[in-house]
Amino acid sequence: MTYPLNPFIVAGRIEPEYFCDRRTEARRLVKSVTNGNNIVLISPRRMGKTGLIQYCYDQPEISNAYYTFFVDILHTSSLREFTYMLGREIFRTLLPFGRRIVARFVSTIRSISGKFGFDPMTGIPTFNLELGDIERPEYTLEEIFLYLAEADRPCIVAIDEFQQVARYPEKNIEALLRSHIQRLRNCHFIFAGSERHMMQEMFTSSARPFYHSADLLELKAIPPSVYVPFVVGHFEKRHRAIDPADVERVYEMFQGHTYYIQKAFNEAFSDTPEGSRCSIDIIRRSIDTIVESNDTIFREILSNIPEKQKQLLYAIARDGEAKAITSAAFIRRHRLSSASSVQSALLRLVDKDIVSCCADSWTINDRLFAFWLRRLYGAPSHPLAPL
């Protein structure tokens, strides 16, 4: 068997052999959408939502029978951008299926069909559309849904960071999308999101348009009993050794967040020659390399956070899992000003999706950012320092 250079894949599609667990979640997701249901997929960022969706798209029950689309709307801020991103994704996904399929999509999108270009050699339409070309997004969106309704095979559309639509300035966007989606019989949706509170509110509140319109699936950390043997096994397959206890320490450091665990062992594997052992020193240096490569990004994030919010952020970073953060003991221990200022700062940090609460504990969502903050603040030791 030909192995990829590095088994710890952090970008692009992941072959089943290199996809760690999620079998139960994958079965649930595939079963839901192939049986005519929509599904809500909730998990923190970097926990593997995108990888799971792509893995499910590759399953024969879906890949052999459906058109599958995946659109990330995290950085969109209006209905116009949403429509543009959705249209572009559908166009690009259909392109490999041939000229006839693409031409059908272009002809359906009449409000902007004149904006599509054509390759002079093949005659196939090219997506030369600019955001400003969508003059009336509500009509263009209606045409896109019309195409999905009449496509020559059933469709599955995954919309990542779906909670973003609640922030659009236009009124009644959720109601508009719901009205289109509920009429579709040929298309099913995966609504993925990382802001747990907002996603649950959108789909479980009787006052919201998407109330009880989809199954709910919450993605949690892969347990260490599964993740540790997965890592050890891939090192062994390539004639390298690693101590399971060291793998578990990395798991605990990142609290099971899939992306950073994969990234850490991707780096550590590349620094471990064949026939040798991956030591804790190699792993520590690998993680330090990842942190240093993100230093500029993290400093930019920190520079845009006001002082009161920054003080609370430092306090949460130092505790790791901060409890009772408006209590007198927490405020006194971290030299914060008052419970009201903490509450105000907390609301802003939650709104920016920098911190979140789980089981009465507040944590920083990006575990690498949290580690960087602790190190910046002068943490007494590296979490992977020799025991």
Secondary structure, DSSP 8 states (H G I E B T S, - for coil): ----S-SS--SS---GGGS-S-HHHHHHHHHHHHTT--EEEE--TTSSHHHHHHHHHTSHHHHTT-EEEEEE-TT--SHHHHHHHHHHHHHHHHGGG-HHHHHHHHHH-TTTGGG-EE-TTT--EE----GGG-S-HHHHHHHHHHHHHH-SS-EEEEEETGGGGGG-SSTTHHHHHHHHHTT-SSEEEEEEES-HHHHHHHHH-TTSTTTT-SEEEE-----HHHHHHHHHHHHHHTT-EE-HHHHHHHHHHTTT-HHHHHHHHHHHHHTS-TTSEE-HHHHHHHHHHHHHHTHHHHHHHHHTS-HHHHHHHHHHHHHSSB--TTSHHHHHHTT---HHHHHHHHHHHHHTTSEEEETTEEEESSHHHHHHHHHHHT-SS-TTS--
